Amino acid sequence: MPKTKFTLHEKMFEREHAKELSILLKVSSSLASTLELRDILQIAIESATELLALETGAIYTVVGDHLYLGATTPALPDPFPEELRLADVNDHPHIAEALNTKTPLYLEDASTAPLTAAEKVIVDSRRLVSILYFPLLLKENAIGVFIVGTTDGVRKFTNNEIELCYMLSNQVSLAVANARLYQTAQQATADLSRAYDATLEGWSRVLDIRDHVTDEHTRRVANMTITLAHKMGIPESELGHILRGALLHDIGKMAIPDAILQKRGNLTDEERAVIKTHPETAYQILSNIEYLAPALDIPRYHHEKWDGSGYPSGLKGEEIPLAARLFAVVDVYDALISDRPYRKAWSKEDALDYIRKESGGHFYPRVVDVFTEMMREQI
């Protein structure tokens, strides 16, 4: 079989085609690596300018009649005209035409083209000569626009280059759609989380009132526990669970009769045994709520003691979850400095002395050290 001979022109074409394919594959890989809209748009505009061998570009997303600058290459210097960041579509008729017709729009020489004042700001600030406005299409909808151009002379675009732009647009528009879905889901999750947390705060207030605590004990110990957790180096991702656990630490007392919960005198052994059921009751109440599963350590184990003498499970040392070890110190301290039906509040100094004396007995020594340092900054 005779060898196929390629002309120099054919070889150059093949090399160029391979380069374009390589860029598109790289774009596809990069877009698949992120769900952040800002990153997607930056990848998009840098890819468009690389694909067309251009010096400058920008990409806008469109919502209603508003254009939002998503990314540029090169980056915008500061300060920069605000109209380049947020604009009205009606002030940019060339963009509007590309969006409405869903087809590319080409200006051979912007210096001789009729431009609005807003368009002229863009052209002058970026020193644009030839400009290609290319719509970002998702199915039948234009969701944005690429603006790419030259700064060193007139440039025409081939049919092959326009086809490449369509291919790039399809890739980017799908990535944008996925990012927006992700953002919507994230926002819905955040809204739901706030609604849950507001409900938990309401529960905690009801418990405080029922326990004759009117000085926001639960919110106070929750905030103090989060501060202590920060100082202990607990990851940010775990703080929400700790906060919810602190807010719900006494939820099990809902099952304790008022005659016991609000008793002014000393409790009998039987009454004390009833009180000690509230951590397990809390677990029974909360364990079927999937959202609260990571927050159960504090309600269930905050009465465990470092030396193993606590309840309900008699856990010892590091068997006790760290969140419960943190909260135990805060809860006892706040209880000591607060008035109760059966005693007056202690001074902060006396309460802190008690916490230190119980290090290694009731409390985890490292937590006591960090808590003591934290409170000395406030006393």
VOTOR-848048 format. One record per residue: residue number from 0; residue in three letters; x, y, z of N, C-alpha, C in turn. Coordinates in steps of 0.1 Angstrom, whole numbers, plus 5000, padded with zeros to 4 digits. Layout:
    i   aa   n_X   n_Y   n_Z  ca_X  ca_Y  ca_Z   c_X   c_Y   c_Z
  NUM  Ala     X     Y     Z     X     Y     Z     X     Y     Z
...
***
This chain:
    i   aa   n_X   n_Y   n_Z  ca_X  ca_Y  ca_Z   c_X   c_Y   c_Z
    0  Met  5009  4988  5000  5000  5000  5000  5009  5012  5000
    1  Pro  5007  5022  4991  5015  5034  4990  5013  5043  5002
    2  Lys  5024  5050  5007  5022  5059  5018  5015  5071  5014
    3  Thr  5006  5076  5023  4999  5088  5020  5008  5100  5022
    4  Lys  5009  5109  5012  5017  5121  5013  5008  5133  5017
    5  Phe  5013  5141  5026  5006  5153  5031  5014  5165  5026
    6  Thr  5007  5175  5021  5013  5188  5018  5016  5195  5031
    7  Leu  5025  5205  5029  5028  5214  5041  5016  5220  5047
    8  His  5007  5224  5038  4994  5231  5043  4986  5221  5051
    9  Glu  4985  5209  5046  4977  5198  5053  4983  5195  5066
   10  Lys  4996  5194  5067  5003  5192  5080  5000  5203  5090
   11  Met  5001  5215  5085  4998  5227  5094  4984  5226  5099
   12  Phe  4975  5223  5090  4961  5222  5093  4958  5211  5104
   13  Glu  4965  5200  5102  4964  5189  5112  4969  5193  5125
   14  Arg  4980  5200  5125  4986  5204  5138  4977  5214  5145
   15  Glu  4971  5223  5137  4962  5233  5143  4950  5227  5148
   16  His  4944  5217  5141  4933  5210  5145  4935  5202  5158
   17  Ala  4947  5196  5159  4951  5189  5171  4952  5198  5183
   18  Lys  4958  5210  5180  4959  5220  5191  4945  5224  5196
   19  Glu  4936  5227  5187  4922  5231  5191  4915  5220  5199
   20  Leu  4917  5208  5194  4911  5197  5202  4917  5195  5216
   21  Ser  4930  5197  5216  4937  5196  5229  4931  5207  5239
   22  Ile  4929  5219  5234  4924  5230  5242  4910  5227  5247
   23  Leu  4901  5222  5238  4888  5218  5242  4887  5207  5252
   24  Leu  4896  5197  5251  4897  5187  5260  4901  5192  5274
   25  Lys  4911  5201  5274  4916  5207  5286  4905  5215  5293
   26  Val  4897  5222  5285  4886  5230  5290  4876  5221  5297
   27  Ser  4873  5210  5290  4863  5200  5295  4868  5195  5309
   28  Ser  4880  5191  5310  4886  5186  5322  4886  5197  5333
   29  Ser  4889  5209  5330  4890  5220  5339  4876  5223  5345
   30  Leu  4866  5224  5335  4852  5227  5339  4846  5216  5348
   31  Ala  4850  5204  5346  4845  5193  5354  4851  5193  5368
   32  Ser  4861  5200  5370  4868  5200  5383  4863  5210  5393
   33  Thr  4853  5218  5390  4848  5228  5399  4833  5230  5397
   34  Leu  4826  5234  5408  4812  5238  5407  4811  5253  5411
   35  Glu  4822  5260  5412  4822  5274  5416  4820  5282  5403
   36  Leu  4809  5290  5403  4806  5298  5390  4817  5307  5386
   37  Arg  4823  5314  5396  4834  5323  5393  4846  5316  5386
   38  Asp  4849  5304  5391  4860  5296  5385  4857  5292  5371
   39  Ile  4844  5288  5369  4840  5283  5356  4841  5294  5346
   40  Leu  4836  5306  5349  4836  5317  5340  4851  5322  5337
   41  Gln  4860  5321  5347  4874  5324  5344  4880  5314  5335
   42  Ile  4877  5301  5337  4882  5291  5328  4877  5294  5314
   43  Ala  4864  5297  5313  4858  5299  5300  4864  5310  5292
   44  Ile  4866  5322  5298  4871  5333  5290  4886  5331  5287
   45  Glu  4894  5325  5296  4908  5322  5293  4909  5312  5281
   46  Ser  4899  5302  5281  4899  5292  5271  4895  5298  5257
   47  Ala  4886  5308  5258  4881  5314  5245  4893  5322  5239
   48  Thr  4900  5330  5247  4911  5338  5241  4922  5329  5236
   49  Glu  4925  5318  5244  4935  5308  5239  4931  5301  5226
   50  Leu  4919  5298  5225  4914  5290  5214  4915  5299  5201
   51  Leu  4912  5312  5203  4912  5321  5191  4925  5329  5190
   52  Ala  4935  5326  5199  4948  5334  5199  4946  5349  5200
   53  Leu  4938  5353  5210  4935  5367  5211  4941  5373  5224
   54  Glu  4941  5386  5225  4948  5392  5236  4939  5395  5249
   55  Thr  4926  5397  5246  4918  5401  5257  4904  5396  5256
   56  Gly  4897  5395  5267  4883  5390  5266  4876  5392  5280
   57  Ala  4863  5391  5279  4854  5392  5291  4842  5383  5289
   58  Ile  4836  5379  5299  4824  5371  5299  4814  5377  5308
   59  Tyr  4802  5379  5303  4791  5384  5312  4780  5374  5312
   60  Thr  4774  5373  5324  4761  5365  5325  4750  5375  5325
   61  Val  4738  5371  5321  4727  5379  5319  4715  5374  5328
   62  Val  4709  5383  5335  4697  5380  5343  4688  5392  5341
   63  Gly  4677  5388  5334  4667  5399  5330  4674  5408  5321
   64  Asp  4674  5421  5324  4680  5432  5316  4694  5436  5321
   65  His  4699  5428  5330  4712  5431  5336  4723  5422  5332
   66  Leu  4735  5428  5330  4747  5421  5326  4756  5421  5339
   67  Tyr  4761  5410  5342  4770  5409  5353  4784  5403  5348
   68  Leu  4794  5411  5351  4808  5407  5347  4812  5395  5355
   69  Gly  4815  5384  5348  4818  5372  5354  4833  5369  5355
   70  Ala  4840  5373  5344  4855  5371  5344  4861  5379  5333
   71  Thr  4874  5382  5334  4881  5389  5323  4895  5383  5322
   72  Thr  4901  5385  5310  4915  5382  5309  4921  5393  5299
   73  Pro  4931  5400  5303  4937  5400  5316  4928  5405  5327
   74  Ala  4932  5404  5339  4923  5409  5350  4922  5424  5350
   75  Leu  4911  5428  5355  4908  5443  5355  4917  5450  5366
   76  Pro  4923  5461  5362  4931  5469  5372  4921  5476  5381
   77  Asp  4926  5480  5393  4918  5488  5402  4924  5502  5402
   78  Pro  4916  5513  5402  4901  5512  5401  4897  5510  5387
   79  Phe  4884  5506  5385  4879  5503  5372  4865  5508  5371
   80  Pro  4860  5513  5359  4847  5518  5358  4836  5508  5363
   81  Glu  4827  5512  5371  4817  5503  5376  4808  5498  5365
   82  Glu  4806  5505  5354  4798  5501  5343  4803  5489  5336
   83  Leu  4816  5485  5339  4822  5473  5333  4819  5461  5342
   84  Arg  4814  5463  5354  4811  5452  5363  4796  5449  5363
   85  Leu  4788  5459  5362  4773  5457  5362  4767  5467  5353
   86  Ala  4759  5462  5343  4754  5471  5333  4740  5467  5328
   87  Asp  4733  5476  5322  4720  5473  5316  4722  5469  5301
   88  Val  4715  5458  5298  4716  5453  5284  4713  5463  5274
   89  Asn  4703  5472  5277  4699  5482  5267  4709  5492  5264
   90  Asp  4719  5493  5273  4730  5503  5270  4741  5496  5262
   91  His  4739  5484  5258  4749  5476  5250  4742  5469  5239
   92  Pro  4738  5477  5228  4730  5471  5218  4737  5460  5210
   93  His  4751  5460  5209  4757  5449  5202  4756  5436  5211
   94  Ile  4758  5437  5224  4755  5425  5232  4741  5421  5231
   95  Ala  4732  5430  5232  4717  5427  5231  4714  5420  5218
   96  Glu  4720  5424  5207  4717  5417  5194  4723  5403  5194
   97  Ala  4735  5401  5200  4740  5387  5200  4731  5378  5209
   98  Leu  4726  5384  5220  4717  5376  5229  4704  5373  5223
   99  Asn  4698  5383  5216  4685  5382  5210  4685  5372  5198
  100  Thr  4695  5374  5190  4696  5365  5178  4702  5352  5181
  101  Lys  4709  5351  5192  4716  5338  5196  4727  5334  5186
  102  Thr  4732  5345  5179  4743  5342  5169  4754  5352  5172
  103  Pro  4767  5349  5168  4778  5358  5170  4776  5371  5162
  104  Leu  4782  5382  5168  4782  5395  5162  4796  5400  5161
  105  Tyr  4800  5404  5149  4814  5408  5146  4815  5423  5143
  106  Leu  4824  5430  5150  4828  5443  5146  4842  5443  5141
  107  Glu  4844  5447  5128  4857  5446  5123  4867  5456  5129
  108  Asp  4861  5469  5130  4870  5479  5136  4861  5488  5145
  109  Ala  4863  5486  5158  4854  5493  5168  4856  5508  5167
  110  Ser  4867  5513  5162  4870  5527  5162  4861  5534  5151
  111  Thr  4856  5527  5142  4847  5533  5132  4833  5528  5133
  112  Ala  4830  5520  5143  4816  5515  5145  4808  5524  5153
  113  Pro  4795  5525  5151  4786  5533  5160  4785  5526  5173
  114  Leu  4789  5533  5184  4789  5528  5197  4781  5537  5207
  115  Thr  4775  5531  5216  4769  5539  5227  4780  5543  5237
  116  Ala  4776  5552  5246  4786  5557  5256  4791  5545  5264
  117  Ala  4783  5536  5268  4787  5525  5276  4796  5515  5269
  118  Glu  4793  5513  5256  4801  5505  5248  4815  5511  5246
  119  Lys  4815  5524  5244  4828  5531  5241  4837  5530  5254
  120  Val  4831  5530  5266  4839  5529  5278  4847  5516  5277
  121  Ile  4840  5505  5273  4846  5492  5273  4857  5492  5262
  122  Val  4854  5497  5250  4863  5497  5239  4876  5505  5242
  123  Asp  4874  5517  5248  4885  5525  5251  4894  5520  5262
  124  Ser  4887  5515  5273  4895  5510  5284  4903  5497  5281
  125  Arg  4898  5489  5272  4905  5477  5268  4912  5478  5255
  126  Arg  4911  5490  5249  4918  5493  5236  4915  5483  5225
  127  Leu  4902  5480  5224  4898  5470  5215  4897  5475  5200
  128  Val  4900  5466  5191  4900  5469  5177  4889  5460  5170
  129  Ser  4892  5448  5167  4882  5439  5162  4875  5432  5174
  130  Ile  4862  5430  5174  4855  5424  5185  4845  5414  5180
  131  Leu  4845  5402  5188  4835  5392  5185  4827  5390  5198
  132  Tyr  4814  5393  5196  4804  5390  5207  4798  5377  5204
  133  Phe  4800  5367  5213  4795  5354  5211  4786  5350  5222
  134  Pro  4773  5346  5219  4764  5343  5230  4767  5329  5237
  135  Leu  4765  5329  5250  4766  5317  5258  4752  5311  5258
  136  Leu  4751  5299  5252  4737  5294  5250  4735  5281  5258
  137  Leu  4724  5281  5265  4720  5269  5272  4706  5264  5266
  138  Lys  4707  5254  5258  4695  5249  5250  4691  5261  5241
  139  Glu  4679  5266  5243  4674  5277  5235  4676  5291  5241
  140  Asn  4682  5292  5253  4683  5304  5260  4698  5310  5260
  141  Ala  4699  5323  5258  4712  5329  5259  4713  5334  5274
  142  Ile  4723  5328  5281  4725  5331  5295  4737  5340  5297
  143  Gly  4744  5343  5287  4755  5352  5288  4762  5355  5275
  144  Val  4773  5362  5275  4780  5365  5263  4795  5366  5265
  145  Phe  4802  5360  5255  4817  5363  5255  4819  5376  5247
  146  Ile  4829  5384  5252  4834  5395  5244  4849  5393  5242
  147  Val  4853  5390  5230  4868  5387  5228  4872  5396  5217
  148  Gly  4885  5400  5217  4889  5410  5206  4904  5411  5206
  149  Thr  4908  5419  5196  4922  5422  5193  4925  5436  5199
  150  Thr  4938  5438  5201  4942  5452  5206  4953  5457  5197
  151  Asp  4957  5449  5187  4969  5453  5178  4965  5453  5164
  152  Gly  4952  5453  5160  4949  5454  5146  4936  5446  5143
  153  Val  4932  5448  5130  4920  5441  5126  4922  5426  5124
  154  Arg  4912  5419  5128  4912  5404  5127  4899  5399  5123
  155  Lys  4899  5390  5113  4886  5384  5108  4886  5370  5114
  156  Phe  4874  5364  5116  4873  5351  5122  4867  5341  5111
  157  Thr  4874  5329  5110  4870  5319  5101  4857  5311  5105
  158  Asn  4851  5304  5096  4840  5296  5100  4844  5285  5110
  159  Asn  4856  5280  5108  4861  5270  5118  4862  5276  5132
  160  Glu  4867  5288  5133  4868  5294  5146  4854  5297  5152
  161  Ile  4845  5300  5144  4831  5302  5149  4825  5289  5154
  162  Glu  4828  5278  5147  4824  5265  5151  4830  5261  5164
  163  Leu  4843  5264  5166  4849  5262  5179  4843  5269  5190
  164  Cys  4839  5282  5187  4832  5290  5197  4819  5284  5202
  165  Tyr  4812  5278  5192  4799  5271  5195  4802  5259  5204
  166  Met  4813  5252  5201  4816  5240  5209  4820  5244  5223
  167  Leu  4828  5255  5224  4832  5260  5238  4819  5265  5245
  168  Ser  4810  5272  5238  4798  5277  5245  4790  5266  5251
  169  Asn  4789  5255  5243  4781  5243  5248  4787  5238  5261
  170  Gln  4800  5236  5261  4807  5231  5273  4805  5240  5285
  171  Val  4807  5253  5283  4806  5263  5294  4792  5264  5299
  172  Ser  4782  5265  5290  4769  5267  5294  4764  5255  5303
  173  Leu  4768  5243  5300  4764  5232  5308  4771  5233  5322
  174  Ala  4783  5237  5322  4790  5239  5335  4784  5250  5343
  175  Val  4780  5261  5337  4773  5272  5343  4759  5267  5349
  176  Ala  4752  5259  5341  4739  5254  5346  4741  5245  5358
  177  Asn  4751  5237  5358  4754  5228  5369  4758  5236  5382
  178  Ala  4766  5247  5379  4770  5255  5391  4758  5262  5397
  179  Arg  4749  5267  5388  4737  5274  5394  4728  5264  5401
  180  Leu  4727  5252  5396  4719  5242  5403  4725  5239  5417
  181  Tyr  4738  5238  5417  4746  5236  5429  4744  5247  5439
  182  Gln  4745  5260  5434  4743  5271  5443  4729  5272  5448
  183  Thr  4719  5268  5440  4705  5268  5445  4703  5257  5456
  184  Ala  4709  5246  5453  4708  5235  5463  4715  5239  5476
  185  Gln  4727  5246  5475  4734  5250  5487  4726  5261  5495
  186  Gln  4720  5270  5487  4712  5280  5494  4700  5274  5501
  187  Ala  4693  5264  5494  4682  5257  5500  4686  5250  5513
  188  Thr  4698  5244  5512  4703  5237  5524  4706  5247  5535
  189  Ala  4712  5258  5532  4715  5268  5542  4702  5274  5548
  190  Asp  4692  5276  5540  4679  5282  5545  4673  5272  5554
  191  Leu  4673  5259  5550  4667  5249  5558  4674  5247  5572
  192  Ser  4688  5248  5571  4696  5248  5583  4693  5259  5592
  193  Arg  4691  5271  5587  4687  5283  5595  4674  5281  5602
  194  Ala  4664  5275  5594  4651  5273  5599  4652  5262  5611
  195  Tyr  4659  5252  5609  4661  5242  5619  4667  5248  5632
  196  Asp  4678  5256  5630  4685  5262  5641  4676  5272  5649
  197  Ala  4667  5279  5641  4658  5288  5648  4648  5280  5657
  198  Thr  4644  5269  5652  4635  5260  5659  4642  5255  5672
  199  Leu  4655  5251  5671  4662  5246  5682  4664  5257  5693
  200  Glu  4666  5270  5688  4667  5281  5697  4654  5283  5705
  201  Gly  4643  5281  5698  4630  5282  5704  4628  5271  5715
  202  Trp  4632  5259  5712  4631  5248  5722  4640  5252  5734
  203  Ser  4652  5257  5732  4661  5260  5743  4655  5270  5752
  204  Arg  4648  5280  5746  4642  5291  5755  4631  5285  5763
  205  Val  4623  5276  5757  4612  5270  5764  4617  5262  5776
  206  Leu  4628  5255  5774  4634  5247  5784  4640  5256  5796
  207  Asp  4646  5267  5792  4651  5276  5802  4640  5281  5811
  208  Ile  4629  5285  5804  4618  5291  5812  4612  5280  5821
  209  Arg  4610  5268  5816  4605  5257  5824  4614  5254  5836
  210  Asp  4627  5256  5834  4636  5253  5845  4639  5265  5853
  211  His  4630  5275  5852  4631  5288  5859  4644  5295  5857
  212  Val  4650  5294  5845  4662  5301  5841  4657  5312  5831
  213  Thr  4659  5324  5835  4654  5335  5827  4665  5344  5821
  214  Asp  4678  5340  5823  4689  5348  5818  4696  5342  5806
  215  Glu  4689  5335  5798  4694  5329  5786  4706  5320  5788
  216  His  4705  5312  5798  4716  5302  5802  4720  5294  5789
  217  Thr  4710  5288  5782  4714  5279  5771  4721  5286  5760
  218  Arg  4717  5298  5756  4723  5306  5745  4737  5310  5750
  219  Arg  4738  5313  5763  4751  5318  5768  4762  5306  5768
  220  Val  4757  5294  5773  4767  5283  5773  4770  5278  5759
  221  Ala  4760  5279  5750  4763  5276  5736  4774  5284  5730
  222  Asn  4772  5298  5732  4782  5307  5727  4796  5305  5733
  223  Met  4796  5302  5746  4809  5300  5753  4816  5287  5748
  224  Thr  4808  5277  5746  4813  5264  5741  4819  5266  5727
  225  Ile  4813  5274  5718  4819  5276  5705  4832  5283  5706
  226  Thr  4833  5293  5715  4845  5301  5717  4856  5291  5722
  227  Leu  4853  5283  5731  4862  5273  5737  4866  5263  5726
  228  Ala  4857  5259  5718  4860  5249  5707  4870  5255  5697
  229  His  4868  5268  5694  4878  5276  5685  4892  5275  5691
  230  Lys  4893  5278  5704  4906  5278  5711  4912  5264  5712
  231  Met  4903  5254  5712  4908  5240  5712  4912  5235  5698
  232  Gly  4910  5244  5688  4914  5240  5674  4905  5230  5667
  233  Ile  4892  5230  5672  4883  5221  5665  4879  5227  5652
  234  Pro  4879  5219  5641  4876  5224  5628  4863  5231  5627
  235  Glu  4863  5241  5618  4851  5250  5616  4839  5241  5612
  236  Ser  4841  5231  5604  4830  5222  5599  4823  5215  5610
  237  Glu  4829  5214  5622  4822  5207  5633  4815  5217  5643
  238  Leu  4817  5230  5642  4812  5239  5651  4797  5240  5651
  239  Gly  4791  5239  5639  4776  5239  5639  4770  5228  5646
  240  His  4776  5216  5646  4771  5204  5653  4772  5207  5668
  241  Ile  4784  5213  5672  4786  5215  5686  4776  5226  5691
  242  Leu  4773  5236  5683  4763  5246  5687  4750  5240  5689
  243  Arg  4745  5232  5680  4732  5225  5681  4732  5216  5693
  244  Gly  4742  5209  5696  4743  5200  5707  4742  5208  5720
  245  Ala  4749  5219  5721  4748  5228  5733  4734  5234  5735
  246  Leu  4728  5238  5724  4714  5243  5725  4704  5233  5730
  247  Leu  4707  5220  5727  4698  5209  5731  4703  5201  5742
  248  His  4712  5206  5750  4719  5198  5760  4709  5192  5770
  249  Asp  4699  5200  5774  4689  5196  5784  4675  5192  5778
  250  Ile  4675  5189  5765  4662  5186  5759  4655  5174  5766
  251  Gly  4663  5165  5772  4658  5154  5779  4650  5157  5791
  252  Lys  4652  5169  5796  4644  5174  5808  4629  5176  5805
  253  Met  4626  5176  5793  4612  5177  5789  4604  5166  5796
  254  Ala  4610  5155  5798  4603  5143  5804  4604  5143  5819
  255  Ile  4610  5153  5825  4611  5153  5840  4599  5161  5846
  256  Pro  4592  5155  5855  4581  5162  5861  4585  5175  5868
  257  Asp  4576  5185  5867  4579  5198  5873  4582  5197  5888
  258  Ala  4575  5188  5895  4577  5187  5909  4592  5183  5913
  259  Ile  4599  5177  5904  4613  5173  5906  4622  5184  5900
  260  Leu  4619  5188  5888  4627  5198  5880  4628  5211  5888
  261  Gln  4617  5215  5893  4616  5229  5900  4616  5228  5915
  262  Lys  4620  5217  5921  4620  5215  5935  4631  5225  5941
  263  Arg  4627  5232  5952  4637  5241  5958  4646  5234  5968
  264  Gly  4641  5224  5974  4649  5217  5984  4658  5206  5978
  265  Asn  4665  5198  5987  4673  5187  5982  4665  5176  5976
  266  Leu  4670  5170  5966  4663  5159  5959  4665  5146  5967
  267  Thr  4655  5137  5967  4657  5124  5972  4665  5116  5963
  268  Asp  4669  5104  5967  4677  5095  5959  4668  5091  5946
  269  Glu  4656  5089  5949  4647  5085  5938  4645  5096  5928
  270  Glu  4644  5109  5933  4643  5120  5924  4655  5123  5916
  271  Arg  4667  5121  5923  4679  5122  5916  4681  5112  5905
  272  Ala  4676  5100  5907  4677  5090  5897  4668  5093  5885
  273  Val  4657  5100  5887  4648  5105  5876  4656  5115  5868
  274  Ile  4662  5125  5875  4670  5135  5869  4680  5129  5860
  275  Lys  4687  5119  5864  4698  5113  5857  4693  5106  5844
  276  Thr  4680  5105  5842  4675  5098  5830  4675  5108  5818
  277  His  4677  5121  5821  4675  5130  5810  4685  5129  5798
  278  Pro  4698  5125  5800  4706  5123  5788  4702  5112  5779
  279  Glu  4697  5101  5784  4692  5090  5776  4679  5094  5769
  280  Thr  4671  5102  5777  4658  5106  5771  4661  5116  5759
  281  Ala  4671  5124  5761  4675  5133  5750  4679  5125  5737
  282  Tyr  4687  5114  5740  4691  5106  5728  4679  5100  5722
  283  Gln  4669  5095  5729  4658  5089  5724  4649  5099  5716
  284  Ile  4649  5111  5720  4641  5122  5713  4648  5126  5700
  285  Leu  4661  5127  5701  4669  5133  5689  4674  5122  5679
  286  Ser  4676  5110  5683  4683  5101  5675  4676  5097  5662
  287  Asn  4664  5099  5661  4656  5097  5648  4656  5108  5639
  288  Ile  4662  5120  5643  4663  5131  5634  4677  5132  5628
  289  Glu  4678  5128  5615  4690  5126  5608  4699  5139  5609
  290  Tyr  4692  5151  5607  4699  5163  5607  4707  5166  5620
  291  Leu  4702  5160  5631  4708  5163  5645  4717  5151  5649
  292  Ala  4719  5141  5641  4727  5130  5645  4742  5134  5649
  293  Pro  4748  5143  5642  4762  5147  5646  4762  5156  5658
  294  Ala  4750  5160  5663  4750  5169  5675  4746  5162  5688
  295  Leu  4745  5148  5687  4740  5141  5699  4750  5139  5710
  296  Asp  4763  5141  5708  4773  5139  5718  4771  5147  5731
  297  Ile  4768  5160  5729  4766  5168  5741  4753  5165  5749
  298  Pro  4741  5164  5743  4730  5160  5750  4731  5147  5757
  299  Arg  4738  5137  5751  4738  5124  5757  4749  5122  5767
  300  Tyr  4761  5129  5765  4772  5126  5774  4778  5138  5782
  301  His  4771  5149  5783  4777  5161  5790  4777  5159  5805
  302  His  4771  5148  5810  4773  5145  5825  4782  5134  5828
  303  Glu  4789  5129  5817  4800  5120  5820  4812  5127  5826
  304  Lys  4820  5120  5834  4832  5127  5841  4845  5120  5836
  305  Trp  4855  5128  5836  4868  5123  5832  4873  5111  5839
  306  Asp  4870  5110  5852  4874  5099  5860  4865  5087  5860
  307  Gly  4854  5088  5852  4845  5076  5850  4833  5076  5859
  308  Ser  4832  5086  5868  4821  5086  5878  4808  5092  5874
  309  Gly  4808  5096  5861  4796  5103  5857  4785  5094  5852
  310  Tyr  4775  5100  5845  4764  5092  5840  4760  5098  5826
  311  Pro  4753  5090  5818  4745  5078  5821  4753  5065  5818
  312  Ser  4765  5066  5812  4772  5054  5808  4785  5051  5815
  313  Gly  4789  5060  5824  4801  5058  5832  4814  5058  5823
  314  Leu  4813  5066  5812  4825  5067  5803  4837  5073  5810
  315  Lys  4849  5070  5806  4861  5075  5813  4871  5081  5803
  316  Gly  4877  5092  5806  4888  5097  5798  4883  5100  5784
  317  Glu  4891  5096  5774  4889  5099  5760  4877  5090  5754
  318  Glu  4871  5082  5762  4859  5075  5758  4848  5085  5756
  319  Ile  4849  5096  5764  4839  5107  5763  4841  5115  5751
  320  Pro  4832  5117  5742  4834  5125  5730  4839  5139  5734
  321  Leu  4848  5144  5726  4854  5157  5729  4844  5168  5731
  322  Ala  4834  5169  5723  4824  5180  5724  4817  5179  5738
  323  Ala  4815  5167  5743  4809  5166  5756  4819  5170  5767
  324  Arg  4831  5168  5765  4842  5172  5775  4843  5187  5775
  325  Leu  4842  5193  5764  4842  5208  5763  4830  5214  5771
  326  Phe  4818  5209  5767  4806  5214  5772  4805  5212  5787
  327  Ala  4809  5201  5792  4808  5198  5807  4814  5210  5815
  328  Val  4826  5214  5811  4833  5225  5818  4824  5238  5818
  329  Val  4820  5242  5806  4812  5254  5804  4799  5253  5812
  330  Asp  4792  5242  5811  4779  5241  5817  4780  5242  5832
  331  Val  4790  5235  5838  4792  5236  5853  4795  5250  5857
  332  Tyr  4805  5256  5850  4809  5270  5853  4797  5279  5853
  333  Asp  4789  5279  5842  4778  5288  5841  4767  5285  5851
  334  Ala  4765  5273  5855  4756  5269  5865  4760  5275  5879
  335  Leu  4773  5275  5881  4778  5280  5894  4777  5295  5895
  336  Ile  4779  5302  5884  4778  5317  5885  4764  5322  5883
  337  Ser  4754  5313  5883  4740  5317  5881  4732  5314  5893
  338  Asp  4722  5323  5897  4713  5320  5908  4704  5308  5904
  339  Arg  4702  5299  5914  4693  5288  5913  4683  5288  5924
  340  Pro  4672  5281  5923  4662  5281  5934  4668  5276  5947
  341  Tyr  4678  5268  5947  4683  5262  5959  4696  5268  5964
  342  Arg  4701  5279  5957  4714  5285  5961  4716  5298  5953
  343  Lys  4725  5307  5959  4728  5319  5953  4740  5317  5943
  344  Ala  4742  5325  5934  4753  5324  5924  4767  5326  5931
  345  Trp  4777  5318  5926  4790  5320  5931  4797  5331  5923
  346  Ser  4808  5336  5929  4816  5346  5921  4823  5338  5910
  347  Lys  4827  5346  5900  4834  5340  5888  4848  5334  5893
  348  Glu  4854  5341  5902  4867  5336  5907  4865  5322  5914
  349  Asp  4855  5321  5923  4853  5309  5930  4849  5298  5921
  350  Ala  4841  5301  5911  4836  5291  5901  4848  5286  5893
  351  Leu  4857  5295  5890  4869  5291  5882  4879  5282  5891
  352  Asp  4880  5286  5903  4888  5278  5913  4882  5263  5913
  353  Tyr  4869  5262  5914  4863  5249  5915  4866  5241  5902
  354  Ile  4865  5247  5891  4868  5241  5878  4882  5235  5878
  355  Arg  4891  5244  5883  4905  5239  5883  4908  5228  5893
  356  Lys  4901  5228  5904  4902  5217  5914  4897  5204  5908
  357  Glu  4887  5205  5899  4881  5193  5894  4888  5188  5881
  358  Ser  4899  5194  5877  4907  5190  5866  4913  5176  5869
  359  Gly  4910  5167  5860  4915  5153  5861  4905  5144  5869
  360  Gly  4895  5151  5875  4884  5143  5882  4872  5144  5874
  361  His  4865  5155  5875  4853  5157  5867  4856  5161  5853
  362  Phe  4867  5169  5851  4869  5175  5838  4883  5170  5831
  363  Tyr  4882  5171  5818  4894  5168  5810  4904  5179  5812
  364  Pro  4916  5176  5817  4926  5186  5821  4930  5196  5810
  365  Arg  4931  5192  5798  4935  5201  5787  4924  5211  5785
  366  Val  4911  5207  5786  4900  5217  5784  4900  5227  5796
  367  Val  4903  5222  5808  4904  5231  5819  4914  5241  5817
  368  Asp  4926  5237  5812  4937  5247  5810  4933  5258  5800
  369  Val  4927  5253  5788  4923  5263  5778  4911  5272  5783
  370  Phe  4902  5266  5790  4890  5273  5795  4895  5284  5806
  371  Thr  4904  5280  5814  4910  5289  5824  4916  5301  5818
  372  Glu  4924  5298  5808  4931  5309  5800  4920  5318  5794
  373  Met  4910  5312  5788  4900  5320  5781  4892  5329  5791
  374  Met  4889  5323  5803  4881  5331  5812  4890  5342  5819
  375  Arg  4903  5340  5821  4911  5350  5827  4911  5362  5818
  376  Glu  4910  5361  5805  4909  5372  5796  4896  5381  5799
  377  Gln  4886  5374  5805  4873  5381  5807  4871  5386  5821
  378  Ile  4877  5380  5830  4875  5383  5844  4883  5396  5848
***
